[in-house]
Amino acid sequence: MGTLVIPGVGRVLTDASRHTVYVHDGPKDPRKPHCIGVCTNVWHPVVVAARTLAPDLPGTGLKVSVLPRPGGLDQLTIGGRRAYTFVDDKVPGDAHGINFITGIGPNGPMVTWGVVQLPAKAPDSLPLRPGTPGATPTHPR
């Protein structure tokens, strides 16, 4: 993970490829991801290799965790919200998903997507640290 300053936006969280990370403002539901199936053609889940993570990203004030996805993948969460990147963000510094509005399911609420904003002095690099050895995984398998 890293950070990047986007003109007119500020410092934002990025994935390992330096693409802008987003969350939506809809309800938090740790049991299942809101974006599955066709939705993931537009909103790409930020997947991680660890089942547990140290809960803080130093210098950001953010709390991170991991939740399961269908197919056995593990998805990063930021403040309890699942993290995604946007299909139209092609290069580092793109943030075309800001204020993008989608629905959750056929009868679900409309949600608005936004970047994960960081303090101006947040570090450029934010390595995800594994959780404490022997700690209870964030989620069961």
C-alpha positions, 0 to 999 in steps of 0.5 A: 500500500502507499499514498499519493497526492492527487491535485484537487483531491489531496493525499489518498491511499493507493494499492500496491500498483499505486492505483487509488483506493475507494470505499463506498458510503453504504451500510457496513456488512462484514458478512458479505461483500456488497460488490460481487459478480458483474460489479467487480468488473468495475470495482476491483476488490483490494485483495491481500495475502494475510488473514490477519493484519496489524490494525493500524496504518502508522501515520494515517489514523486508519484501521485496517482489517481483512474480510473473506470474499467468495472464492477464498480471497481475502479483502482489505477493509478500511475502517470496516469498509471493503476497499476497491480500485476503479476500472477507469483509473488507468495510471497512478493519480487517476481518481475517476471513481470519486462520487460514482454512484451505484446501487447495491443489488436489485433492490438495495440502496444507492451508494456513493464511492469516495477515495480513502483520504489521508493526512497531508503528512502521511508517509508515501509507503504504507506496508501492511503488517501481518497480525500478531503470530497466533492471533485469532484470524479476522475471519474464520475459513 
